[in-house]
Amino acid sequence: FLEKRPTSRRFLQLVGVGAYFIAAKFEEVSPPRVHRMAYITDGTYTKEDVMQMEISIMTTLDFKICSPTAVAFMERLLRIGGCSEAHADLARYLLELTAIDYKMVKYLPSHLAAAVILSSNKLLRHKPSWSSDMAAVTGLTQAALRECMMDVLGLIEKSESSSLQAVRSKYSQPLCNEVAKEAFRAYTALMERQTGHALLSPGSVISEGSTVPVDHTDCAQQVAEYEPDIFNVLCRDQRKHMAQADYMKNQPYINAKMRGILIDWLVDVHKVSEHKPETFFLAVSLIDRFLEKRPT
């Protein structure tokens, strides 16, 4: 398909639709039908186009779809940390901001998830901001996460003036505890109190509401007793199908900004579809891996 119709700028949206369609089939109990995926492009593509792109992505990636994403690691770290719902929403907000920014592709999913948890702990003034349990589970120290954490926090400042507002709009809603509205103020306060190499400040800017964590130990679906083993397997497999951090240099007609616009649009698609977070992040992973292997 792409040999006859190169992935130029006007077909980038089709790549996004095809990737999301595949991800939904993989993650959702009731994935959308192909005509629905064509419909969301406002008539730009037909269902035949979507199916052809699905085939192209699948064959290009040798049908290797399953790939650990940052959200798989983060949700487990949220449970291990006993985070409140508002804390979890803040972490999810930060993680979705990273999906839009191409420079974050360079980080391993487990590293990115850990940095997001650390960043949210800093914004909420949790002490310690990186517990011994988190360090033991992830194998990462706070110092090792510092660069990625600063990149994550910098996205909060960038989001204020960015033209890509889908993530910020989504997490400004009451359903998400309006964490996006307070995140910038929390970030500003945190930076003002920065001392040396540590970000320290008493009190919390963002209200966590109920701080009672959700107890997953009695939930059979969470298989809490196998959590460490699952985490280790995900860490082992995350490098197998990860896109190269500099793959965009081989794309003569597609750049990081255009990728950001596509992912921002997919945030809205995901919000309306009410699919699992795993669907969105797997779709982003498929887009990056496909574009790496199919320069325009």
Secondary structure, DSSP 4 states (H G I P E B T S, - for coil): -TTTS---GGGHHHHHHHHHHHHHHHH-SSPPPHHHHHHTTTTSS-HHHHHHHHHHHHHHTTT------HHHHHHHHHHHTT--HHHHHHHHHHHHHHHH-GGGGGS-HHHHHHHHHHHHHHHTT-SSSS-HHHHHHH---HHHHHHHHHHHHHHHHHHHH-S--HHHHHTTSGGGTTHHHHHHHHHHHHHHTEETTEE--SS-SS--S--PPPP-TT-GGG-GGGHHHHHHHHHHHTTTTPPPTTGGGG-SS--HHHHHHHHHHHHHHHHHHT--HHHHHHHHHHHHHHHHHS--
